[in-house]
């Protein structure tokens, strides 16, 4: 996947429009849209800002490691998980462990 595709996928998963992201970065909408539709890539300083706002690493956006690329559904689940309290995270963790153990028995 190209940078623009990863960026768009991540923006959608976070519920952030291109217009909102451009405003947060203090760049023109046309520049933001160029990253997504025209293959433009930001300089390193702006890449770090984008990653920080989206709560991902620059490596994720650049797909530096193939294993670090998450699907839209995985990213959504991770974001929802991060919004849970510690006790809720514990419950989710136990449920996931149980489901994995059931899969391993098959």
C-alpha angles and dihedrals in degrees: 000000000000123000092256093054092050090046093050092046091050093046090051092048090051093045093240121139123220088246092053092047092049089052092049090050092043092232130126117272088237090061092050091047089049090059089055104036108022104041096249117153127206124238117259096264092053091043089057090050092050091049092048094051091047093044094235133109125261086241089060092053091047093042089233091163117035090213091059093064111104127195119242090257093050092050091048091051091048092050091049091048091053090057093058125098119249092259091050090050089053091054092048091048092052092048092050092048089051093049092048091050089051090051090051091055092060 
